[in-house]
Amino acid sequence: MSETALDFYAIIEPRQGRLVRRLRVTREIHRALAETFEAQAKEMLDPSRERRPYEPGYRADDEILYIDPYQLPGYLKSVVASPESPEPLSKAEIEEGLVKGLFAVEHGADPAPTMLFQNFDRRQVIEAEGHWLVLHKDMFRRFTETALAVGSHLTAVLSGARLYFTSEFMVRRYLELDEYFREATDEEIEQFIAQPALMVADRAEFLAVVDRPIRVKIASVRRRRTLEEHSAKEIRKAAQRFEFDVRTEGRGDQMRIVVPGDKKELKRLLRLLDDDLLESDLTGQKYEVNSKRRWSPG
């Protein structure tokens, strides 16, 4: 990667949604930024670090997660198509706390340029109103301009169609992951409760307790296909191992799970269906987990 091929931008988030702004920098600052971003990219993508396909909800330790292919959101596609089109980042946008991420783009690799991303928050803004002293040639001078502090590491790299990142929480501040960790739509909620394995006694009561976390869980359960691949009898037996009852009606192939109208009970059922309740074969200890990864003996 050549430093002269890199262009630098910021992702801001005003009320109308995410937008890209261009960073206008001097040649000296451009060279320093390029060296910094390239060194951070080399560190992040060190071949010795384990790489794992992204699974919604999994919290990485030292692994690098990836999505392949990753679909660029519209506000980044415009930068690829027209590198000079974004407006310059303004002082007002910085001071209002709109900056969510900084990134560099290697345009020479078009149509699939490499993108290097840093997370950014308001603590990295150095405001002129503060009492900042800058040492210059053995003399401290008062700092009189608004400035940005560049981060010490990258939080995501887009290489070709593959997005590498270290933290779902961090990367969601400036990139779209809704396709991979999203809420069930109204239509998907209706499809969920219409499944043969379920019975909703009071549809209005059920819909009244469906909030965002429940929508996310229902979307995850649908991806996991638990209700398609396991019978109501199997699900009820699994619940008994965790000492709570799953109400059912009918027998044999006609047995159905009665979906609870109580929010707490509904969330417990969804956690079971989404494999959030696990038991150790070694100790017999039971756990509720919100971060999980499929076991691989390799």
C-alpha positions in Angstrom: 0.0 0.0 0.0 1.4 3.4 -1.0 0.9 6.3 1.4 0.3 8.6 -1.6 -2.7 6.5 -2.6 -4.5 7.1 0.7 -7.2 9.7 1.1 -8.7 10.5 4.5 -12.3 11.0 5.6 -14.6 11.2 8.6 -18.0 9.6 9.1 -20.4 12.0 10.8 -23.9 11.3 12.1 -26.2 14.3 12.1 -30.0 13.9 12.4 -30.5 13.0 8.7 -28.2 9.9 8.9 -24.6 9.0 8.3 -22.5 11.2 6.0 -18.9 11.3 4.8 -16.7 14.3 5.1 -13.2 14.8 3.5 -10.2 15.6 5.7 -8.2 18.4 4.2 -4.6 18.0 5.5 -1.1 19.3 4.7 1.4 17.1 2.9 3.3 16.7 6.2 0.2 15.6 8.1 -0.9 13.3 5.2 2.4 11.5 5.3 2.2 11.1 9.1 -1.4 9.9 8.9 -0.6 7.4 6.2 2.3 5.9 8.1 0.2 5.7 11.2 -2.8 4.0 9.5 -0.6 1.6 7.6 1.3 0.5 10.7 -2.0 0.0 12.5 -3.4 -2.1 9.6 -0.3 -4.3 9.7 -0.7 -4.8 13.4 -4.4 -5.5 13.2 -4.1 -8.0 10.3 -1.0 -9.8 11.8 -1.2 -13.4 10.4 -0.5 -14.8 13.8 -3.9 -13.5 15.1 -6.8 -15.9 14.9 -9.6 -15.0 12.4 -13.2 -16.1 12.9 -16.4 -15.6 10.9 -18.6 -13.1 12.6 -21.6 -14.5 14.6 -24.0 -11.9 16.0 -23.5 -11.4 19.7 -20.1 -13.0 19.9 -17.6 -10.9 21.8 -14.1 -11.3 20.5 -11.1 -11.7 22.8 -8.0 -11.3 20.6 -9.5 -12.8 17.5 -10.2 -10.8 14.3 -13.8 -11.2 13.2 -14.8 -11.0 9.6 -17.8 -10.7 7.3 -17.5 -11.9 3.8 -19.0 -10.5 1.6 -19.7 -7.2 3.3 -22.0 -4.8 1.5 -20.8 -1.2 1.5 -23.5 1.2 2.8 -24.5 3.9 0.4 -22.6 6.7 2.2 -19.3 4.8 1.5 -20.1 3.8 -2.0 -20.2 7.5 -3.0 -16.6 7.9 -1.8 -15.5 4.9 -3.9 -17.2 6.3 -7.0 -16.1 9.9 -6.5 -13.2 10.5 -4.0 -13.4 14.3 -4.2 -17.2 14.5 -3.8 -17.5 14.7 0.0 -17.5 18.2 1.6 -14.7 19.0 3.9 -15.2 18.3 7.6 -16.1 21.5 9.4 -15.1 22.9 12.8 -18.8 23.0 13.8 -19.3 19.3 13.0 -16.3 18.5 15.1 -17.5 20.6 18.1 -21.0 19.3 17.9 -19.7 15.8 18.4 -20.9 14.4 15.1 -17.7 12.5 14.2 -18.1 8.8 14.7 -15.2 7.4 12.8 -12.1 8.3 10.7 -11.0 6.2 7.7 -8.5 6.0 5.0 -9.2 4.8 1.4 -6.7 3.4 -1.0 -8.3 4.4 -4.3 -5.7 2.8 -6.5 -7.4 -0.7 -5.9 -10.7 0.4 -7.4 -13.4 -1.0 -7.8 -12.7 -2.7 -4.5 -10.4 -0.3 -2.6 -8.9 -1.0 0.8 -10.5 1.0 3.7 -8.9 1.4 7.1 -11.2 2.5 9.9 -10.7 4.1 13.4 -13.4 4.6 16.0 -13.8 8.2 17.1 -15.5 9.8 20.0 -15.8 13.2 21.6 -13.0 12.7 24.0 -10.6 12.9 21.0 -11.6 16.5 20.3 -9.1 19.1 21.6 -11.0 22.4 21.9 -9.2 25.7 21.7 -11.1 27.0 24.7 -9.1 24.6 26.9 -5.9 25.6 28.6 -3.6 23.5 26.3 0.1 24.2 26.2 2.2 22.9 23.3 5.9 22.5 23.5 7.7 24.0 20.5 11.4 24.5 20.4 11.8 24.4 24.2 9.0 27.0 24.6 5.4 26.2 25.7 2.8 28.0 23.5 -0.9 28.3 24.0 -2.9 26.0 21.7 -5.5 28.2 19.9 -7.3 25.9 17.4 -9.7 22.9 17.5 -7.9 19.6 16.9 -8.5 15.9 16.6 -6.5 13.3 18.4 -5.9 10.3 16.1 -6.5 6.9 17.7 -3.8 4.3 18.6 -5.3 1.4 16.6 -7.7 0.5 13.9 -11.1 -1.0 14.6 -11.9 -2.3 11.1 -10.3 -3.0 7.7 -12.2 -3.6 4.5 -10.0 -5.6 2.1 -11.8 -6.5 -1.1 -15.2 -7.8 -0.1 -14.1 -8.9 3.4 -14.6 -6.7 6.4 -12.3 -7.4 9.4 -13.1 -5.9 12.8 -12.3 -6.4 16.5 -15.5 -5.3 18.2 -19.2 -5.3 17.0 -19.9 -2.5 19.5 -17.2 -0.3 18.1 -17.8 -0.9 14.4 -21.5 -0.3 14.7 -20.8 3.3 15.6 -19.9 4.1 12.0 -20.7 1.1 9.8 -24.0 -0.8 9.0 -24.3 -4.3 10.5 -28.1 -4.4 10.6 -28.2 -7.1 8.0 -26.2 -9.3 10.3 -27.6 -8.2 13.7 -31.1 -6.8 13.1 -34.6 -6.7 14.5 -37.4 -8.9 13.1 -39.8 -6.9 11.0 -43.6 -6.8 11.7 -44.0 -9.3 8.9 -41.4 -11.6 10.4 -43.0 -11.4 13.8 -46.3 -12.6 12.2 -44.5 -15.4 10.4 -42.8 -16.4 13.7 -46.0 -16.8 15.7 -47.7 -18.5 12.7 -45.3 -21.4 12.9 -47.0 -24.8 13.5 -44.8 -25.4 16.6 -46.2 -22.3 18.4 -49.5 -21.3 19.7 -50.3 -17.7 20.7 -53.4 -17.5 23.0 -53.7 -13.8 22.8 -52.1 -12.2 19.7 -52.7 -8.6 21.0 -51.2 -9.4 24.4 -48.1 -10.9 22.7 -47.6 -8.0 20.3 -47.9 -5.5 23.2 -44.8 -6.9 24.9 -42.6 -7.2 21.7 -39.9 -4.6 22.2 -36.6 -4.1 20.4 -34.6 -6.8 22.3 -37.4 -9.3 21.7 -37.4 -8.4 18.0 -33.6 -9.0 17.8 -34.0 -12.4 19.6 -36.8 -13.5 17.2 -34.7 -12.6 14.2 -31.8 -14.6 15.6 -34.1 -17.6 16.4 -35.4 -17.5 12.9 -31.8 -17.6 11.5 -31.0 -20.5 13.8 -34.1 -22.5 12.6 -34.6 -24.0 16.1 -38.4 -24.4 15.7 -38.0 -26.0 12.3 -35.4 -28.5 13.4 -36.6 -29.4 16.9 -40.1 -30.6 18.1 -42.1 -29.0 20.8 -41.5 -32.1 22.9 -37.7 -31.7 22.6 -37.9 -28.0 23.4 -40.0 -28.7 26.5 -37.5 -31.4 27.7 -34.6 -29.0 27.2 -36.4 -26.3 29.3 -36.9 -28.8 32.1 -33.1 -29.2 32.4 -33.0 -25.5 33.2 -35.8 -25.9 35.8 -38.5 -23.9 34.0 -41.7 -25.1 32.3 -42.6 -24.6 28.7 -46.4 -24.9 28.4 -47.6 -27.1 25.6 -50.9 -28.2 24.2 -51.7 -31.3 22.1 -49.8 -34.5 21.8 -47.3 -36.1 19.5 -46.9 -34.3 16.2 -49.7 -32.0 17.1 -48.0 -30.7 20.3 -47.4 -26.9 20.2 -45.6 -24.5 22.6 -47.9 -22.0 24.2 -46.1 -18.6 23.8 -46.1 -16.7 27.1 -47.7 -13.3 27.2 -45.5 -12.3 30.1 -42.4 -10.4 28.8 -40.0 -12.1 31.3 -41.2 -15.6 30.5 -41.2 -14.8 26.7 -37.6 -13.7 26.9 -36.6 -16.8 28.8 -38.2 -19.0 26.1 -36.4 -17.0 23.3 -33.1 -17.4 25.1 -33.6 -21.2 25.2 -34.6 -21.2 21.5 -31.5 -19.1 20.6 -29.0 -21.4 22.5 -28.3 -18.9 25.2 -28.8 -21.5 28.0 -26.0 -24.0 28.2 -24.9 -26.8 30.5 -21.3 -27.9 31.1 -20.8 -31.6 30.5 -17.8 -31.4 32.9 -19.3 -29.8 35.9 -23.0 -29.9 35.3 -23.1 -26.1 35.9 -25.8 -24.2 33.9 -25.1 -20.9 32.3 -26.9 -18.1 30.5 -24.6 -16.7 27.9 -24.8 -13.7 25.6 -21.6 -14.3 23.7 -21.1 -17.6 22.0 -19.0 -19.2 19.2 -19.3 -22.7 17.7 -16.7 -25.1 19.0 -14.0 -26.0 16.6 -11.5 -28.7 17.6 -8.9 -27.2 15.3 
